[in-house]
Amino acid sequence: MRGGHTTRGAAEWAALALALAAACSPVRGVPDGGAGDDDDDATDAGTVDGSVEPGVVTVIVYGPDAQATADPNRLVFFHAPDGTLVSTRMLDEDGRATELVAPGGSVTVLTAVDEGEGSFTYVLHTVVGVQPLDTIQIGPRVPEPSWDQLGELVVNLAEEAPDAVNHELRIGCEVVPLASGENRIPYQDTRCTRGLTPVDYLVVARDDAGDPVAYSARLGAQLDTVLAYRIPLALNGWQTDFDRVRVKLNNVPPGVTGLSPEVGIYRRGLDYSFDFLAPTPVQGGQDVDAEVRIVGGLIDRLQPRAQLVYGNPNAPAGFGFAARNVDATVRDVTLDLGTMVPARVTEATLLDFPGPNSHLDFTVVGPTDTATMGMAGVTWRLDDPGGHTTQWEWVIAFPPDLSESVPLPDIGPNLHPSWPPPSEANLVAAIAGFMWMTHPATWDEARQDRPFEVVESGGLRPDLPLGAELGFTIGGRLGDL
């Protein structure tokens, strides 16, 4: 099914920057069993009262099917606060590993992927600043979509909307252009549709400026097995009675050069947003007051949000994002960007690499006290003369008080099986993404839901509580390796 996401700018860059990540979500709690652990008394140790005594840290790793099981291609490394390797563990049959770790230590999960023909990819997830009794959950908590074709949508655009030059079908964030007459469109289980049946759909008509001028919606279209799994979607006539939501953006952070207000429209957990305002040129401290059109009858809840651009819009130096979940009846929302959008990173440098003292230093602009979590994604690649490629993809989650440097645990030959590279090899390094996040939960009480979920969806998950807020900024560039 053709289409794209409804969110743009910062949200798309966030998803791209951290697409390699499954998740690193520390959850406070008492571990419920050892895994791959040689210490029978491990579960009796550990405190959360600020002591420096080591305590049990539990790691649970989920595969692409959101199941936690043993995996011979994964290793778990537990490190002391100074980066010293404490132990290396395999996952048990429940996808768990435990170890005694001192407060402020770290956990790294390495996944080896054989790409064939002598090429490998090593994917790493590190959580820095763990505490005794932490449970670190890594990997998707919701299964990936099957991408199976569930049926065929048959849309007959017999009558175009007045003043419209383009028509599009929306099912969640899937966007499919429609031509006059009959349109046959595969209906698949994707992240946008989630394979939901019956099907709710929205057809939006736009004028030559791209603005929506009319819509036609239908809720509860059934999958018709008699017609070879086709879903005939009959337009219910064109309507122009858009509702409007006023979005006010206050306390714009310094350095922001563009703002794009949006309103997410959620139904059954799918985002049907369709009216976006072009980025508005702004100056630091300048407020924005805008209106966004919505289809009122389609809504379970709303998500007013704003996307920010730092620097030259044609070559941005960073992006920001802020969102809040509100009730479907709300029509006037103010977002305080001064508290919702955390500081941004302007540059980063990977130092003393590789080795036991490797660390990622970065420069922060603005206060970090609003952030609840920091994230960094670094990738590098080694191309040898024989045509083989080894790629490393590293995602690090760390508490906000670690504001200038992230230690990278040394896992030796597991990370660099052929280090140092031959002199004729080509080494490429780049920072894939560096961000601060705010979240309804604090670092010490992070939700079990993977934090990247809010990035991939372009905003807050719609099932989070009303009033829940999120903000993040993305930026940074890696110096020479």
Order of alpha helices (4+ residues) and beta strands (2+ residues): alpha-beta-beta-beta-beta-beta-beta-beta-beta-beta-beta-beta-beta-beta-beta-beta-beta-beta-beta-beta-beta-beta-beta-beta-beta-alpha-beta-beta-beta-beta-beta-beta-alpha-beta
